[in-house]
Amino acid sequence: MTTQENYMQRCLQLAQNGLGTTYPNPLVGSVIVSSSGDILGEGWHRKAGEAHAEVNAVLDAEKKGCAESAFAKAVLYVNLEPCFHTGKTPPCASLIIKKGFKKVVIGTLDPHEKVAGKGVALLKKAGIEVIVGVLEKQCNELNKRFFTFHTKQRPYIILKWAETSDGFIAPVQKEEQKPIWITTPYSRQLSHRLRAEENAILVGAKTVLDDNPSLTCRDWKGVHPRRVVLDSKNSITADFKVMNSTAPTLKLNHTSTDVEGILKALYKNRIQSVIIEGGFTTIQAFIDVQKWDEAYQFMGTEILFYQGLKAPILKGNYQIKKRKNIKNDVLKIYRNI
């Protein structure tokens, strides 16, 4: 890696700390580097409504005794274009100009219509040297949720299911109204971590009626995702766990196969990322119309002896992004390309 790439990599590491807590804002990290290559300050955007990464980096530098005059000789690194507009916080581009920075290195531009190159233009107008595109691919990947939402007008879609070694997600009939555990507690903990990282989780009414799930990240410390239930027949009553006060719940009057209608409703409700964790019909509907970005397939050692509800089948042009063993389970992560 080049020197610039190393500092940008640090920005990405810092930004990752905000995963699951910055919605609807993007993940951003920032580093201030002196002319001699020392890191004067660093910071990341921790939570929506709070200070942005560039502000926290400046505050960190000042807290460490950095003189105001030092910023003019320093370089500010940030993985996403500094904001141009005033929202819950002042524009970061204005702060950068005010502090006297002469050089800013940016990973990638912000696709949000309120920014979209305007932050860079303001910096250049102020006479600041601006470099854009350092580790651009990695920067885009980090904010795939934010970018998908603003460029495709839909949330980033993650499919997730667990299946037995012989390809089933559940038995034909169940004796109790609760989930059937196919994988180990370790896989379930990873699943709950995934929930804590995403904006929402969606299931169909049948899943709620059959399993009465909580759809929370109770086995992982984090923010519970917003629960979305497809309930076209208004069959989900207040006594189901998804309707309790543990996390907010959105009921949609859509069938599991009305994918376009579901996505429009999610976009309207400002949901940037969603885990589709329903049964076969719901997950397969998204696969059939190629409306998915990633898929998490957990494979346990359980066997249903070729009797049960079949697992979803991926179609189209996709690749395995990662494969890992979790005790006795196997997790395959796919990317729709």
N, C-alpha and C positions, 0 to 999 in steps of 0.2 A: 504493500500500500504506500501511496505517497503521503507526505506530511499532511496535506489538506484532507485526504481520505481518512487518516487516523483520527483527526479532530472531529470529522463528520461522523465517524463510527461512534465516537464518544457521545455525540449529540443523540444518535439513535438509541444508545444504551440508556441514556437519561430519559428520553421520551417514553420508552417502554414502561417506565414506572407508573405512567398515568393510565395504562390500559384498564378500561372498565370504570374509570372515574371522571373522565373528561367530557363525556357526551353532553351536548352535541358538538363539542369542539374537537379538533384533531389532536394527535399526539405530537408534542413538540419538545425538543431539548435544545439547549443552547450552551455554547462554551466561548469564553473570552480569553484570547491568547495574546501574550505580550510579544514584543518584537524579538525577544530572545527565545521564544518558544515555551515560556512558562504559562500554565493555566492560572489566570487571575481570578476567574469566577465561573461558576456553572450553575445551571438550573433547568427545571422542566415545568411544564404546565401540569399542575397537580389535580385541579378540579375546576369544572365549569363555573365561571363567575369570579374565580380567583386570578391572581397575577399570572401573566403568560411567561413562557420560558425565558424570553429575552430580559424581561423585568427582573425575574428571579436571579438570572446570571449577573446582572448589574448590581443588584442588592448584595449578592454573595461576595462580589469583588469589593464592594465598598465596606462590607462587614469585615473583610480580611485586611483592610487598611489601604486599599487601592486609591490613589489620589485621582481627583477628577481629570487632571491633565494627562493621566496615563491612557485614557480611553482613545485619545487621538492617535496614539502610536500602536494601539492594539487592533486585533482582528476579531470580529464577532462572527462565530459560526452558528448556524441554525439550520435544522433539517427541512423546514418549511418556510416559504416566503413570509416575512413579517406582515402582520395585518395592517390594513390601511384605514379601516373604519373604526368608529367609536361604538362599542357595544356596552357590555357590562364593565369593561375596562377601557382605558385610553388606547389609541393605536400605537403599536410597538414601533412602527417605522418612524413616527415622530420622536419617540424616546431615543432611538438610535441617533437621529440627527442632533437632538438636544445634547446628548452626551459627547458629541464631537468625534464619533467614529469616522475613520476615513476609508475603511475597507470592510466589506461584509461578504461572507461566503455562504451561499444558500444551496441546500440539497435539491429542492424542487419547487416549482411554482404552486401556488394555491389555486385550485379550480373554482373555489367559491366565488360567485358573481360579485360579491362585495370587495374581493381582493383581486384575483385573476390578473396579476401583473402590475396592478396599481401601486403595490407596496414597493416593488423594484423601481418603478418609474419615479416615485417620490424620492427614494434614496439617491438615484442617479441625478435627479434635478438638483439635489443638495450638494452635488459634487463628490459623492461617495463612490468609490470603486466597488462594483458588484459583480461577483462571480456566481453563476448559477449552473447546476448540473453535477455537482460532486456527489458521487454515490447515488445518483438519481434513481436508479432501479430499486435499490434498497429503501430509499426514502419513500418511493411510491408504494412499495410493498407494506411498509409500516402503517401507512394511512389508507390502506385498501378500503376500509369501511367508509371513511369520510369521502374518499374520491369516488367510490361507486355511487354513493348516495347523491352526490352533487353532479356527476356526469351522466349517470344512467337513470336518475330519478327513481331509484328503488334501493332497498337495503342490500347489504352484502349478505349473501345467503349461504348458510352452512347446514348441510344435511347431517343428521347423526342417528345412528341406530346400533343396537347390539344384536348379534345373531349367533345361533348355535353352530357347532362345527359341521352340521349337516344342512345349514342354510335356512333356519327358521327364526322368527323373531318372537313367537309366542305359541302356546299350544292351541288347539282348535277350541277347546272349552276350558274355562277356569272355574275353580271352586270358590275363590275369594276375590273381593273387589280390591285388589292391590297389585302392584307391579310384580312381574316374574323376573327374578334376577338371573341373568344368563352369565354375566361376567363377575370377576372378583371385586372385593371392596376397593382394591387399588385402582381398577379401571373406573369404578364409580366415583372415586375421589377426583380423578382426572377429568371426568365428565362434569363434575360440579365446578371444577376450576374453569373449564371452558364456559360454563354458564356465567360465571362471575366476570368473564372477559367480554361478553357480548351484551348488546343492548336489550334483546328480547328473546323469548323462547315461545315457539308456536306449536300447538297440537290441535287435532280435530276433536270434535265432541265425543266420538267413540272411545278415544283414549281416556278421556276424563271419566266417562261412564263405566268403562271396564276396569280402570286402574285406580281412579281417584288420586292422582299424583299431586305432589306439592309444587313441583317445578321450581324449586329454590336451589341455592348453592350451599345447603346446610352442612355439607362435608368439606367445605372450603371457605376460608375467611374472605369475604368480598361482598360487593353489592349484588343483591338478588336481581336477576333480569326481570324486565317487564313481561308478564305472562299474557299470551295472546291465545284465545280459544275460538275456534270456528264453530259457531253454534247457530246454524240456519233454522233449526227447529225450536230454538229457545228451550232446550232440554236441560241446560246446566243451571241448577238452582243454588241458592246461597249456602247450602250446607256442604257443598263440595270444597275440598281443600284449596283449589285454585281461586276460590272466591273469598278467602280469608284476607286479613289485613297485613299479612307478612310481606307481601309485595303487591304493587299495582297490577290490575288485570284488565285487559281490553277484550271485550267480546265482539266478534265480527259476524255479521249475518251473511256469511258466505259458505258455500260447500267446499269440500277439500279439493275439488277439481277446478274451481274457479281461480286459478293461479293469478291471472292478470288483475282480477278484482281485489284479491288479497294484497298483492303488491302495491296497488294504488292506495289502498287503505293504510298500509304500513307506512308508505311515503307521506301520506297526508298527516299521519300521527307522528312524524319526525323520527321514525325508528331507523337507525343507520345500519344495524346488523341484526340478524335474526337466526336462531337455531331452529330448524324444522325437526322436531323430535316426535312427531305424531306416528301413527301406525303406517302400514304398507300403503294404503290408498293416498294419504296425504303426501308422503315422501315421494312415491312413484309419480304423482301428478307433477311435481316440480321437475323431476328427472325427464319425464316425457316431453315437456315443452322447453327443456334446456334452460331452465331458470334456476341455476345454482352455481356457486363459485367454488366451494369446497365440500367434501364429504368425509365424515369420520365413521369408519366401519370398525366397530369393536367385535372381535370374534372370540367367543368363549369355548370351553371344552365340553359344554353340555351337549347332549344328543337327544333329539326328540324322535329318533327312529323313523324319519321321513314322514312324520305326521304333524301338521301344524300350519301356522300362517307363514307363508314364504317371505323371505327377506327381500328388500328392494333390489333391483338390478340396474346398475349404471349403464347408460347408453351414450353414444356420440363420441366426441373427441376429448379424451381425458387422460391424465397420467397420474401415477402414484408419486405424490410429493414426499411422503415419508412412510417408513414402516418401522414399528418398534414393538418389542416384547414387553408386556406388563405382567410380571409373574407368569401365570399360565395362559394369559390372554395375548391376543395379537391385535394391534391397532394399525389400520391402514388409512392414511390421509390422502385423499385424491384432490386434484385441481382440475377444474373444467377449463380446457384450453380451446 
